[in-house]
Amino acid sequence: MVKILLGILLLMGLWYLGIFIKDYKEFKKSDKVEKENKVVLSSIGFVLCFFDTLGIGGFAPMTAIFKQFKLVNDRIIPGTLNAAMTIPIIVEALIFIKDVKVDLITLVSMLVAATLGAILGAGYVSKLNEKKVQLYMGIALIIVALIMLAGKLGVLPSGGDAVGLTGIKLIIAIVGNFILGALMTLGIGLYAPCMALVYALGLSPLVAFPIMMGSCAYLMPAATAKFIRAGAYHRGATLWGTIFGSIGVIVAAYLVKSLPISILTWIVIGVVLYTSLNLLKDSFSSNKQETINA
């Protein structure tokens, strides 16, 4: 079954690459010109995908860099983020699904749940107040991070080292990942919440990596293909981000897998806190702007 999962993922990656390469060649043959700094874009791809593999997520910092240094037009930033990160994330998933020990039923059910959440939940979630979701998610993640911290300090029982779930815990994991998949339609990343969910249910922190990366890897190719067909992305940022981002993933992936679980747990706590504070900041800044406009 693992081989089937990896085979499907590999085919999806090759299919996506075919679409991108075809569009890139056609663009180069045209008279259109695209501002491109190969060294800068390659460095961004490597560094951000390195940290993305550690669970920090690459979308938010990549958006900030693109906007701050005017590397990519604001209109095509969403498409560029997805296009530049699709192959690196597939590489992440291929490595962690293959090499990290995780119960197959737990893995497959959570991957399917996230995918269905993104597909079936999109209509409902898109109607929610994005800033309230960010606020509630930010608060929830801070609580989870504090619980994890209390466990590390010996105040509360610490997480677990299980590689799979059964019974009610598996049901909670499936429902939770379905919701997280749906929330991706609001632009809320799946990585940190999935880490928190996995840890809270008693799984090993390392198990979060194949689950969260696999969830995103199965979602992104088809979604990104739409941006490519619409021409709503930066070709250069995608090319160099794909190449050097994938290298960054490989370097970080084997670093993550070689880290002791104790150190990895501290990284997870940091990632969850970082994400929660960003969610709260986005929520409050939006509310402040709405008040000013009113």
C-alpha atoms as an extended CHARMM CRD file, in Angstrom:
* protein
*
       294  EXT
         1         1  MET       CA              0.0000000000        0.0000000000        0.0000000000  PROA      1               0.0000000000
         2         2  VAL       CA              2.8710000000        2.3830000000        0.7720000000  PROA      2               0.0000000000
         3         3  LYS       CA              4.2880000000        1.6950000000       -2.6810000000  PROA      3               0.0000000000
         4         4  ILE       CA              0.8940000000        2.5140000000       -4.2090000000  PROA      4               0.0000000000
         5         5  LEU       CA              0.7570000000        5.8180000000       -2.2820000000  PROA      5               0.0000000000
         6         6  LEU       CA              4.2660000000        6.7120000000       -3.3850000000  PROA      6               0.0000000000
         7         7  GLY       CA              3.5470000000        5.6490000000       -6.9670000000  PROA      7               0.0000000000
         8         8  ILE       CA              0.4370000000        7.8370000000       -7.1790000000  PROA      8               0.0000000000
         9         9  LEU       CA              2.3320000000       10.7640000000       -5.6770000000  PROA      9               0.0000000000
        10        10  LEU       CA              5.2190000000       10.3220000000       -8.1110000000  PROA      10              0.0000000000
        11        11  LEU       CA              2.8280000000       10.2250000000      -11.0830000000  PROA      11              0.0000000000
        12        12  MET       CA              1.1150000000       13.3770000000       -9.8500000000  PROA      12              0.0000000000
        13        13  GLY       CA              4.4880000000       15.1010000000       -9.5880000000  PROA      13              0.0000000000
        14        14  LEU       CA              5.5150000000       14.0570000000      -13.1110000000  PROA      14              0.0000000000
        15        15  TRP       CA              2.1430000000       15.1710000000      -14.4730000000  PROA      15              0.0000000000
        16        16  TYR       CA              2.5400000000       18.5570000000      -12.7990000000  PROA      16              0.0000000000
        17        17  LEU       CA              6.1260000000       18.9310000000      -14.0540000000  PROA      17              0.0000000000
        18        18  GLY       CA              4.9580000000       18.2090000000      -17.5990000000  PROA      18              0.0000000000
        19        19  ILE       CA              2.4150000000       21.0270000000      -17.4110000000  PROA      19              0.0000000000
        20        20  PHE       CA              4.9620000000       23.4530000000      -15.9530000000  PROA      20              0.0000000000
        21        21  ILE       CA              7.7700000000       22.6270000000      -18.4120000000  PROA      21              0.0000000000
        22        22  LYS       CA              5.4280000000       22.9740000000      -21.3820000000  PROA      22              0.0000000000
        23        23  ASP       CA              4.2410000000       26.3890000000      -20.1920000000  PROA      23              0.0000000000
        24        24  TYR       CA              7.7990000000       27.5130000000      -19.3620000000  PROA      24              0.0000000000
        25        25  LYS       CA              9.0470000000       26.6250000000      -22.8650000000  PROA      25              0.0000000000
        26        26  GLU       CA              6.1250000000       28.4000000000      -24.5260000000  PROA      26              0.0000000000
        27        27  PHE       CA              6.7500000000       31.4830000000      -22.3980000000  PROA      27              0.0000000000
        28        28  LYS       CA             10.4450000000       31.5630000000      -23.3610000000  PROA      28              0.0000000000
        29        29  LYS       CA              9.5200000000       31.3790000000      -27.0400000000  PROA      29              0.0000000000
        30        30  SER       CA              7.1860000000       34.3610000000      -26.7150000000  PROA      30              0.0000000000
        31        31  ASP       CA              8.1830000000       38.0130000000      -26.6490000000  PROA      31              0.0000000000
        32        32  LYS       CA              7.1820000000       38.4020000000      -23.0040000000  PROA      32              0.0000000000
        33        33  VAL       CA              9.8380000000       39.4430000000      -20.4910000000  PROA      33              0.0000000000
        34        34  GLU       CA              9.9510000000       38.4860000000      -16.8170000000  PROA      34              0.0000000000
        35        35  LYS       CA             12.1900000000       40.1450000000      -14.2180000000  PROA      35              0.0000000000
        36        36  GLU       CA             14.3230000000       37.3950000000      -12.7010000000  PROA      36              0.0000000000
        37        37  ASN       CA             17.2490000000       37.2500000000      -10.2690000000  PROA      37              0.0000000000
        38        38  LYS       CA             18.4060000000       33.6350000000      -10.4050000000  PROA      38              0.0000000000
        39        39  VAL       CA             20.7440000000       33.7900000000       -7.3980000000  PROA      39              0.0000000000
        40        40  VAL       CA             18.1760000000       35.4370000000       -5.1270000000  PROA      40              0.0000000000
        41        41  LEU       CA             15.3140000000       33.1890000000       -6.2140000000  PROA      41              0.0000000000
        42        42  SER       CA             17.4710000000       30.0620000000       -5.8420000000  PROA      42              0.0000000000
        43        43  SER       CA             18.5540000000       31.1310000000       -2.3420000000  PROA      43              0.0000000000
        44        44  ILE       CA             14.9700000000       31.8200000000       -1.3190000000  PROA      44              0.0000000000
        45        45  GLY       CA             13.8860000000       28.4200000000       -2.5980000000  PROA      45              0.0000000000
        46        46  PHE       CA             16.6420000000       26.5580000000       -0.7550000000  PROA      46              0.0000000000
        47        47  VAL       CA             16.3490000000       28.3380000000        2.5990000000  PROA      47              0.0000000000
        48        48  LEU       CA             12.5500000000       28.4410000000        2.8370000000  PROA      48              0.0000000000
        49        49  CYS       CA             12.0720000000       24.8470000000        1.7110000000  PROA      49              0.0000000000
        50        50  PHE       CA             14.7310000000       23.7760000000        4.2170000000  PROA      50              0.0000000000
        51        51  PHE       CA             12.6830000000       25.3190000000        7.0300000000  PROA      51              0.0000000000
        52        52  ASP       CA              9.4260000000       24.1430000000        5.4740000000  PROA      52              0.0000000000
        53        53  THR       CA             10.7140000000       20.5840000000        5.8590000000  PROA      53              0.0000000000
        54        54  LEU       CA             11.2380000000       21.2510000000        9.5740000000  PROA      54              0.0000000000
        55        55  GLY       CA              7.5190000000       22.0790000000        9.7470000000  PROA      55              0.0000000000
        56        56  ILE       CA              7.7660000000       25.8770000000        9.8640000000  PROA      56              0.0000000000
        57        57  GLY       CA              5.9880000000       26.3940000000        6.5450000000  PROA      57              0.0000000000
        58        58  GLY       CA              7.2200000000       28.3690000000        3.5510000000  PROA      58              0.0000000000
        59        59  PHE       CA              4.1800000000       30.3090000000        2.3240000000  PROA      59              0.0000000000
        60        60  ALA       CA              4.1720000000       33.1530000000        4.8740000000  PROA      60              0.0000000000
        61        61  PRO       CA              7.8990000000       34.0150000000        4.7370000000  PROA      61              0.0000000000
        62        62  MET       CA              7.9670000000       33.6120000000        0.9510000000  PROA      62              0.0000000000
        63        63  THR       CA              5.0460000000       36.0220000000        0.6090000000  PROA      63              0.0000000000
        64        64  ALA       CA              6.7980000000       38.5460000000        2.8610000000  PROA      64              0.0000000000
        65        65  ILE       CA             10.0610000000       38.3420000000        0.8800000000  PROA      65              0.0000000000
        66        66  PHE       CA              8.3370000000       38.6170000000       -2.5040000000  PROA      66              0.0000000000
        67        67  LYS       CA              6.4080000000       41.6940000000       -1.3560000000  PROA      67              0.0000000000
        68        68  GLN       CA              9.2540000000       43.3750000000        0.5510000000  PROA      68              0.0000000000
        69        69  PHE       CA             11.7630000000       43.1700000000       -2.2970000000  PROA      69              0.0000000000
        70        70  LYS       CA              9.1880000000       43.3960000000       -5.1230000000  PROA      70              0.0000000000
        71        71  LEU       CA             10.4170000000       40.1470000000       -6.6860000000  PROA      71              0.0000000000
        72        72  VAL       CA              6.9340000000       39.0690000000       -7.7600000000  PROA      72              0.0000000000
        73        73  ASN       CA              3.8620000000       41.1150000000       -8.6420000000  PROA      73              0.0000000000
        74        74  ASP       CA              1.2690000000       40.9570000000       -5.8430000000  PROA      74              0.0000000000
        75        75  ARG       CA             -1.3920000000       39.6600000000       -8.2210000000  PROA      75              0.0000000000
        76        76  ILE       CA              0.5270000000       36.4770000000       -8.9960000000  PROA      76              0.0000000000
        77        77  ILE       CA              2.0270000000       35.7820000000       -5.5650000000  PROA      77              0.0000000000
        78        78  PRO       CA             -0.5840000000       33.1020000000       -4.6360000000  PROA      78              0.0000000000
        79        79  GLY       CA              0.0490000000       31.1700000000       -7.8610000000  PROA      79              0.0000000000
        80        80  THR       CA              3.8100000000       31.5380000000       -7.4810000000  PROA      80              0.0000000000
        81        81  LEU       CA              3.7650000000       30.2380000000       -3.9030000000  PROA      81              0.0000000000
        82        82  ASN       CA              1.9130000000       27.1090000000       -4.9530000000  PROA      82              0.0000000000
        83        83  ALA       CA              3.9090000000       26.5700000000       -8.1370000000  PROA      83              0.0000000000
        84        84  ALA       CA              7.3220000000       27.0340000000       -6.4990000000  PROA      84              0.0000000000
        85        85  MET       CA              6.4830000000       24.7670000000       -3.5580000000  PROA      85              0.0000000000
        86        86  THR       CA              4.6130000000       21.9090000000       -5.2280000000  PROA      86              0.0000000000
        87        87  ILE       CA              7.5760000000       19.7210000000       -6.2130000000  PROA      87              0.0000000000
        88        88  PRO       CA              9.5760000000       20.3750000000       -3.0070000000  PROA      88              0.0000000000
        89        89  ILE       CA              6.5310000000       19.3670000000       -0.9440000000  PROA      89              0.0000000000
        90        90  ILE       CA              6.0690000000       16.2320000000       -3.0300000000  PROA      90              0.0000000000
        91        91  VAL       CA              9.7530000000       15.4330000000       -2.3980000000  PROA      91              0.0000000000
        92        92  GLU       CA              9.1340000000       15.9630000000        1.3230000000  PROA      92              0.0000000000
        93        93  ALA       CA              6.2060000000       13.5530000000        1.2690000000  PROA      93              0.0000000000
        94        94  LEU       CA              8.0630000000       10.9080000000       -0.7540000000  PROA      94              0.0000000000
        95        95  ILE       CA             10.9590000000       10.9320000000        1.7190000000  PROA      95              0.0000000000
        96        96  PHE       CA              8.9310000000       10.8870000000        4.9270000000  PROA      96              0.0000000000
        97        97  ILE       CA              6.2380000000        8.4440000000        3.8100000000  PROA      97              0.0000000000
        98        98  LYS       CA              8.9660000000        6.0430000000        2.7140000000  PROA      98              0.0000000000
        99        99  ASP       CA             11.3740000000        6.3730000000        5.6200000000  PROA      99              0.0000000000
       100       100  VAL       CA              9.3410000000        7.3000000000        8.7140000000  PROA      100             0.0000000000
       101       101  LYS       CA              7.6010000000        4.4160000000       10.4480000000  PROA      101             0.0000000000
       102       102  VAL       CA              3.8640000000        5.1260000000       10.6740000000  PROA      102             0.0000000000
       103       103  ASP       CA              0.8100000000        2.8880000000       10.8420000000  PROA      103             0.0000000000
       104       104  LEU       CA             -0.6190000000        2.5340000000        7.3310000000  PROA      104             0.0000000000
       105       105  ILE       CA             -4.2800000000        2.8190000000        8.3320000000  PROA      105             0.0000000000
       106       106  THR       CA             -3.5730000000        5.9940000000       10.2990000000  PROA      106             0.0000000000
       107       107  LEU       CA             -1.5630000000        7.4970000000        7.4400000000  PROA      107             0.0000000000
       108       108  VAL       CA             -3.9820000000        6.6650000000        4.6120000000  PROA      108             0.0000000000
       109       109  SER       CA             -7.1160000000        7.6670000000        6.5250000000  PROA      109             0.0000000000
       110       110  MET       CA             -5.6610000000       11.0380000000        7.4990000000  PROA      110             0.0000000000
       111       111  LEU       CA             -4.4030000000       11.7310000000        3.9570000000  PROA      111             0.0000000000
       112       112  VAL       CA             -7.8310000000       10.9270000000        2.5220000000  PROA      112             0.0000000000
       113       113  ALA       CA             -9.5270000000       13.0210000000        5.2180000000  PROA      113             0.0000000000
       114       114  ALA       CA             -7.4190000000       16.0970000000        4.4390000000  PROA      114             0.0000000000
       115       115  THR       CA             -8.0100000000       15.7320000000        0.7090000000  PROA      115             0.0000000000
       116       116  LEU       CA            -11.7690000000       15.3220000000        1.1420000000  PROA      116             0.0000000000
       117       117  GLY       CA            -11.7810000000       18.2420000000        3.5650000000  PROA      117             0.0000000000
       118       118  ALA       CA            -10.1950000000       20.4990000000        0.9570000000  PROA      118             0.0000000000
       119       119  ILE       CA            -12.6270000000       19.3180000000       -1.7290000000  PROA      119             0.0000000000
       120       120  LEU       CA            -15.9020000000       18.9110000000        0.1540000000  PROA      120             0.0000000000
       121       121  GLY       CA            -15.3560000000       21.5000000000        2.8530000000  PROA      121             0.0000000000
       122       122  ALA       CA            -14.2330000000       24.3110000000        0.5790000000  PROA      122             0.0000000000
       123       123  GLY       CA            -17.7360000000       25.6030000000       -0.0940000000  PROA      123             0.0000000000
       124       124  TYR       CA            -18.6630000000       25.8190000000        3.5790000000  PROA      124             0.0000000000
       125       125  VAL       CA            -15.3280000000       27.0190000000        4.9030000000  PROA      125             0.0000000000
       126       126  SER       CA            -15.0760000000       29.7610000000        2.2810000000  PROA      126             0.0000000000
       127       127  LYS       CA            -18.1650000000       31.3520000000        3.8510000000  PROA      127             0.0000000000
       128       128  LEU       CA            -16.6310000000       31.5110000000        7.3260000000  PROA      128             0.0000000000
       129       129  ASN       CA            -15.1630000000       34.7050000000        8.7440000000  PROA      129             0.0000000000
       130       130  GLU       CA            -11.4700000000       34.1820000000        7.9850000000  PROA      130             0.0000000000
       131       131  LYS       CA            -10.2510000000       36.4800000000       10.7460000000  PROA      131             0.0000000000
       132       132  LYS       CA            -12.3370000000       34.7470000000       13.4120000000  PROA      132             0.0000000000
       133       133  VAL       CA            -10.9870000000       31.3770000000       12.2740000000  PROA      133             0.0000000000
       134       134  GLN       CA             -7.4470000000       32.7720000000       12.5230000000  PROA      134             0.0000000000
       135       135  LEU       CA             -8.1980000000       34.0910000000       16.0140000000  PROA      135             0.0000000000
       136       136  TYR       CA             -9.6610000000       30.8150000000       17.2940000000  PROA      136             0.0000000000
       137       137  MET       CA             -6.9450000000       28.7210000000       15.6590000000  PROA      137             0.0000000000
       138       138  GLY       CA             -4.2440000000       31.0000000000       17.0890000000  PROA      138             0.0000000000
       139       139  ILE       CA             -5.6410000000       30.6750000000       20.6210000000  PROA      139             0.0000000000
       140       140  ALA       CA             -6.0700000000       26.8990000000       20.2680000000  PROA      140             0.0000000000
       141       141  LEU       CA             -2.4970000000       26.4250000000       19.0680000000  PROA      141             0.0000000000
       142       142  ILE       CA             -1.1020000000       28.4990000000       21.9480000000  PROA      142             0.0000000000
       143       143  ILE       CA             -2.9910000000       26.2640000000       24.3990000000  PROA      143             0.0000000000
       144       144  VAL       CA             -1.6180000000       23.1390000000       22.7030000000  PROA      144             0.0000000000
       145       145  ALA       CA              1.9270000000       24.5730000000       22.7380000000  PROA      145             0.0000000000
       146       146  LEU       CA              1.6180000000       25.3690000000       26.4570000000  PROA      146             0.0000000000
       147       147  ILE       CA              0.4070000000       21.8290000000       27.1630000000  PROA      147             0.0000000000
       148       148  MET       CA              3.3510000000       20.4310000000       25.1990000000  PROA      148             0.0000000000
       149       149  LEU       CA              5.7250000000       22.7390000000       27.0770000000  PROA      149             0.0000000000
       150       150  ALA       CA              4.2540000000       21.6490000000       30.4160000000  PROA      150             0.0000000000
       151       151  GLY       CA              4.8930000000       18.0500000000       29.3900000000  PROA      151             0.0000000000
       152       152  LYS       CA              8.5280000000       18.7690000000       28.5380000000  PROA      152             0.0000000000
       153       153  LEU       CA              9.0080000000       20.5340000000       31.8910000000  PROA      153             0.0000000000
       154       154  GLY       CA              7.4430000000       17.6360000000       33.7720000000  PROA      154             0.0000000000
       155       155  VAL       CA              4.3690000000       19.5560000000       34.9250000000  PROA      155             0.0000000000
       156       156  LEU       CA              2.0120000000       17.3730000000       32.8610000000  PROA      156             0.0000000000
       157       157  PRO       CA              2.4150000000       13.9490000000       31.2350000000  PROA      157             0.0000000000
       158       158  SER       CA              4.3460000000       14.3430000000       27.9800000000  PROA      158             0.0000000000
       159       159  GLY       CA              3.1550000000       13.2240000000       24.5160000000  PROA      159             0.0000000000
       160       160  GLY       CA              3.6700000000        9.7030000000       23.2190000000  PROA      160             0.0000000000
       161       161  ASP       CA              5.7660000000        7.5660000000       20.9340000000  PROA      161             0.0000000000
       162       162  ALA       CA              3.0100000000        5.6530000000       19.1530000000  PROA      162             0.0000000000
       163       163  VAL       CA              3.1550000000        5.2730000000       15.3570000000  PROA      163             0.0000000000
       164       164  GLY       CA             -0.5450000000        4.6160000000       14.8500000000  PROA      164             0.0000000000
       165       165  LEU       CA             -4.0320000000        5.1990000000       16.2380000000  PROA      165             0.0000000000
       166       166  THR       CA             -7.1270000000        3.0750000000       16.7920000000  PROA      166             0.0000000000
       167       167  GLY       CA            -10.6780000000        3.5520000000       18.0480000000  PROA      167             0.0000000000
       168       168  ILE       CA            -11.8780000000        6.9630000000       19.1270000000  PROA      168             0.0000000000
       169       169  LYS       CA             -8.4120000000        8.5190000000       18.7400000000  PROA      169             0.0000000000
       170       170  LEU       CA             -8.3140000000        7.4980000000       15.0760000000  PROA      170             0.0000000000
       171       171  ILE       CA            -11.7850000000        8.9720000000       14.5470000000  PROA      171             0.0000000000
       172       172  ILE       CA            -10.6620000000       12.2470000000       16.1690000000  PROA      172             0.0000000000
       173       173  ALA       CA             -7.5660000000       12.2940000000       13.9470000000  PROA      173             0.0000000000
       174       174  ILE       CA             -9.6310000000       11.7270000000       10.7920000000  PROA      174             0.0000000000
       175       175  VAL       CA            -12.1800000000       14.4080000000       11.6600000000  PROA      175             0.0000000000
       176       176  GLY       CA             -9.4150000000       16.7960000000       12.7100000000  PROA      176             0.0000000000
       177       177  ASN       CA             -7.4490000000       16.3840000000        9.4960000000  PROA      177             0.0000000000
       178       178  PHE       CA            -10.6540000000       16.7620000000        7.4600000000  PROA      178             0.0000000000
       179       179  ILE       CA            -11.2050000000       20.1340000000        9.1460000000  PROA      179             0.0000000000
       180       180  LEU       CA             -7.5670000000       21.1440000000        8.6260000000  PROA      180             0.0000000000
       181       181  GLY       CA             -7.8060000000       20.2280000000        4.9440000000  PROA      181             0.0000000000
       182       182  ALA       CA            -10.9110000000       22.4070000000        4.6470000000  PROA      182             0.0000000000
       183       183  LEU       CA             -9.2200000000       25.3000000000        6.4560000000  PROA      183             0.0000000000
       184       184  MET       CA             -6.4600000000       25.2940000000        3.8420000000  PROA      184             0.0000000000
       185       185  THR       CA             -8.9860000000       26.9690000000        1.5450000000  PROA      185             0.0000000000
       186       186  LEU       CA             -8.7430000000       29.9730000000        3.8750000000  PROA      186             0.0000000000
       187       187  GLY       CA             -4.9860000000       30.0190000000        3.5280000000  PROA      187             0.0000000000
       188       188  ILE       CA             -4.4030000000       28.5720000000        7.0080000000  PROA      188             0.0000000000
       189       189  GLY       CA             -1.4740000000       26.1790000000        6.8270000000  PROA      189             0.0000000000
       190       190  LEU       CA             -1.9170000000       22.5450000000        7.7880000000  PROA      190             0.0000000000
       191       191  TYR       CA              1.5750000000       21.8590000000        9.1430000000  PROA      191             0.0000000000
       192       192  ALA       CA              1.5260000000       23.2800000000       12.6740000000  PROA      192             0.0000000000
       193       193  PRO       CA             -2.0990000000       22.3140000000       13.5100000000  PROA      193             0.0000000000
       194       194  CYS       CA             -1.4190000000       18.7850000000       12.2550000000  PROA      194             0.0000000000
       195       195  MET       CA              1.7090000000       18.6040000000       14.4340000000  PROA      195             0.0000000000
       196       196  ALA       CA             -0.3640000000       19.6820000000       17.4260000000  PROA      196             0.0000000000
       197       197  LEU       CA             -3.1380000000       17.1830000000       16.6210000000  PROA      197             0.0000000000
       198       198  VAL       CA             -0.7130000000       14.2870000000       16.2580000000  PROA      198             0.0000000000
       199       199  TYR       CA              1.0950000000       15.1590000000       19.4750000000  PROA      199             0.0000000000
       200       200  ALA       CA             -2.1320000000       15.6110000000       21.4600000000  PROA      200             0.0000000000
       201       201  LEU       CA             -3.3060000000       12.1420000000       20.4160000000  PROA      201             0.0000000000
       202       202  GLY       CA             -0.1300000000       10.5300000000       21.7070000000  PROA      202             0.0000000000
       203       203  LEU       CA              1.6890000000        9.8850000000       18.4470000000  PROA      203             0.0000000000
       204       204  SER       CA              5.4150000000       10.4070000000       18.0430000000  PROA      204             0.0000000000
       205       205  PRO       CA              6.2170000000       13.9510000000       16.8200000000  PROA      205             0.0000000000
       206       206  LEU       CA              8.0780000000       12.4480000000       13.8720000000  PROA      206             0.0000000000
       207       207  VAL       CA              4.8600000000       10.8010000000       12.6510000000  PROA      207             0.0000000000
       208       208  ALA       CA              3.4320000000       14.2610000000       11.9260000000  PROA      208             0.0000000000
       209       209  PHE       CA              5.8440000000       14.7440000000        9.0250000000  PROA      209             0.0000000000
       210       210  PRO       CA              4.5930000000       12.0670000000        6.5760000000  PROA      210             0.0000000000
       211       211  ILE       CA              0.9940000000       12.8920000000        7.5070000000  PROA      211             0.0000000000
       212       212  MET       CA              1.1470000000       16.6680000000        7.0890000000  PROA      212             0.0000000000
       213       213  MET       CA              3.4400000000       16.5990000000        4.0650000000  PROA      213             0.0000000000
       214       214  GLY       CA              1.4830000000       13.8380000000        2.3750000000  PROA      214             0.0000000000
       215       215  SER       CA             -1.7690000000       15.7390000000        2.9380000000  PROA      215             0.0000000000
       216       216  CYS       CA             -0.4180000000       18.8490000000        1.2060000000  PROA      216             0.0000000000
       217       217  ALA       CA              1.3930000000       16.9160000000       -1.5270000000  PROA      217             0.0000000000
       218       218  TYR       CA             -1.8040000000       15.2290000000       -2.6780000000  PROA      218             0.0000000000
       219       219  LEU       CA             -3.6920000000       18.5270000000       -2.7230000000  PROA      219             0.0000000000
       220       220  MET       CA             -1.2770000000       20.8510000000       -4.4770000000  PROA      220             0.0000000000
       221       221  PRO       CA             -0.5590000000       19.5440000000       -8.0290000000  PROA      221             0.0000000000
       222       222  ALA       CA             -4.1080000000       19.8500000000       -9.3540000000  PROA      222             0.0000000000
       223       223  ALA       CA             -4.6760000000       23.2170000000       -7.6600000000  PROA      223             0.0000000000
       224       224  THR       CA             -1.3740000000       24.6040000000       -8.9430000000  PROA      224             0.0000000000
       225       225  ALA       CA             -2.0420000000       23.4210000000      -12.4880000000  PROA      225             0.0000000000
       226       226  LYS       CA             -4.9150000000       25.9170000000      -12.6020000000  PROA      226             0.0000000000
       227       227  PHE       CA             -2.5500000000       28.7980000000      -11.8280000000  PROA      227             0.0000000000
       228       228  ILE       CA             -0.1490000000       27.6260000000      -14.5380000000  PROA      228             0.0000000000
       229       229  ARG       CA             -2.8420000000       27.3350000000      -17.1920000000  PROA      229             0.0000000000
       230       230  ALA       CA             -4.0380000000       30.8280000000      -16.2910000000  PROA      230             0.0000000000
       231       231  GLY       CA             -0.4790000000       32.1720000000      -16.4640000000  PROA      231             0.0000000000
       232       232  ALA       CA             -0.9540000000       33.5960000000      -12.9630000000  PROA      232             0.0000000000
       233       233  TYR       CA              2.4890000000       32.7960000000      -11.6000000000  PROA      233             0.0000000000
       234       234  HSD       CA              6.1670000000       33.7720000000      -11.9120000000  PROA      234             0.0000000000
       235       235  ARG       CA              8.0220000000       31.2520000000      -14.1180000000  PROA      235             0.0000000000
       236       236  GLY       CA             11.5240000000       32.0990000000      -12.9010000000  PROA      236             0.0000000000
       237       237  ALA       CA             10.6260000000       31.9230000000       -9.2100000000  PROA      237             0.0000000000
       238       238  THR       CA              8.9500000000       28.5910000000       -9.8680000000  PROA      238             0.0000000000
       239       239  LEU       CA             11.8800000000       27.1090000000      -11.8040000000  PROA      239             0.0000000000
       240       240  TRP       CA             14.6040000000       28.0830000000       -9.3300000000  PROA      240             0.0000000000
       241       241  GLY       CA             12.3840000000       27.4630000000       -6.3300000000  PROA      241             0.0000000000
       242       242  THR       CA             11.6200000000       23.9800000000       -7.6180000000  PROA      242             0.0000000000
       243       243  ILE       CA             15.2680000000       23.0530000000       -8.2290000000  PROA      243             0.0000000000
       244       244  PHE       CA             16.9380000000       24.5350000000       -5.1610000000  PROA      244             0.0000000000
       245       245  GLY       CA             13.8940000000       24.0920000000       -2.9420000000  PROA      245             0.0000000000
       246       246  SER       CA             14.0370000000       20.3510000000       -3.5830000000  PROA      246             0.0000000000
       247       247  ILE       CA             17.7210000000       20.3420000000       -2.6190000000  PROA      247             0.0000000000
       248       248  GLY       CA             16.8770000000       22.2090000000        0.5960000000  PROA      248             0.0000000000
       249       249  VAL       CA             14.2090000000       19.6130000000        1.3550000000  PROA      249             0.0000000000
       250       250  ILE       CA             16.6340000000       16.7060000000        0.9610000000  PROA      250             0.0000000000
       251       251  VAL       CA             19.2100000000       18.3480000000        3.2520000000  PROA      251             0.0000000000
       252       252  ALA       CA             16.6220000000       19.1570000000        5.9350000000  PROA      252             0.0000000000
       253       253  ALA       CA             14.7550000000       15.8480000000        5.6910000000  PROA      253             0.0000000000
       254       254  TYR       CA             17.7130000000       13.7550000000        6.6830000000  PROA      254             0.0000000000
       255       255  LEU       CA             18.5520000000       16.2360000000        9.4250000000  PROA      255             0.0000000000
       256       256  VAL       CA             15.0260000000       15.9200000000       10.8400000000  PROA      256             0.0000000000
       257       257  LYS       CA             15.0820000000       12.1320000000       10.7530000000  PROA      257             0.0000000000
       258       258  SER       CA             18.4070000000       12.0440000000       12.5750000000  PROA      258             0.0000000000
       259       259  LEU       CA             17.3000000000       14.3660000000       15.4040000000  PROA      259             0.0000000000
       260       260  PRO       CA             16.4810000000       12.8240000000       18.7960000000  PROA      260             0.0000000000
       261       261  ILE       CA             12.7270000000       12.9250000000       19.5130000000  PROA      261             0.0000000000
       262       262  SER       CA             13.3520000000       15.1940000000       22.5110000000  PROA      262             0.0000000000
       263       263  ILE       CA             14.9500000000       17.8740000000       20.3130000000  PROA      263             0.0000000000
       264       264  LEU       CA             12.2860000000       17.3890000000       17.6520000000  PROA      264             0.0000000000
       265       265  THR       CA              9.5730000000       17.9770000000       20.2500000000  PROA      265             0.0000000000
       266       266  TRP       CA             11.1170000000       21.3470000000       21.1440000000  PROA      266             0.0000000000
       267       267  ILE       CA             11.1090000000       22.2310000000       17.4270000000  PROA      267             0.0000000000
       268       268  VAL       CA              7.4240000000       21.2880000000       17.2200000000  PROA      268             0.0000000000
       269       269  ILE       CA              6.6360000000       23.5210000000       20.2100000000  PROA      269             0.0000000000
       270       270  GLY       CA              8.4720000000       26.4100000000       18.5620000000  PROA      270             0.0000000000
       271       271  VAL       CA              6.7030000000       25.8800000000       15.2300000000  PROA      271             0.0000000000
       272       272  VAL       CA              3.2670000000       25.7280000000       16.8640000000  PROA      272             0.0000000000
       273       273  LEU       CA              3.9070000000       28.9150000000       18.8760000000  PROA      273             0.0000000000
       274       274  TYR       CA              5.3050000000       30.7230000000       15.8180000000  PROA      274             0.0000000000
       275       275  THR       CA              2.2460000000       29.7880000000       13.7470000000  PROA      275             0.0000000000
       276       276  SER       CA             -0.2150000000       30.7250000000       16.4900000000  PROA      276             0.0000000000
       277       277  LEU       CA              1.3080000000       34.1810000000       16.9340000000  PROA      277             0.0000000000
       278       278  ASN       CA              1.2070000000       34.7810000000       13.1750000000  PROA      278             0.0000000000
       279       279  LEU       CA             -2.4640000000       33.7750000000       13.0490000000  PROA      279             0.0000000000
       280       280  LEU       CA             -3.3020000000       36.1280000000       15.9220000000  PROA      280             0.0000000000
       281       281  LYS       CA             -1.3000000000       38.9470000000       14.3420000000  PROA      281             0.0000000000
       282       282  ASP       CA             -3.1490000000       38.5440000000       11.0230000000  PROA      282             0.0000000000
       283       283  SER       CA             -6.4970000000       38.4620000000       12.7980000000  PROA      283             0.0000000000
       284       284  PHE       CA             -5.8580000000       41.5730000000       14.9040000000  PROA      284             0.0000000000
       285       285  SER       CA             -4.2570000000       43.5650000000       12.0810000000  PROA      285             0.0000000000
       286       286  SER       CA             -7.2690000000       42.8880000000        9.8550000000  PROA      286             0.0000000000
       287       287  ASN       CA             -9.7130000000       43.9160000000       12.5810000000  PROA      287             0.0000000000
       288       288  LYS       CA             -7.7240000000       47.1050000000       13.1710000000  PROA      288             0.0000000000
       289       289  GLN       CA             -7.7910000000       47.9310000000        9.4680000000  PROA      289             0.0000000000
       290       290  GLU       CA            -11.5630000000       47.3420000000        9.3230000000  PROA      290             0.0000000000
       291       291  THR       CA            -12.0150000000       49.7270000000       12.2730000000  PROA      291             0.0000000000
       292       292  ILE       CA             -9.9320000000       52.4240000000       10.5620000000  PROA      292             0.0000000000
       293       293  ASN       CA            -11.9020000000       52.0320000000        7.3290000000  PROA      293             0.0000000000
       294       294  ALA       CA            -15.1820000000       52.2810000000        9.2260000000  PROA      294             0.0000000000
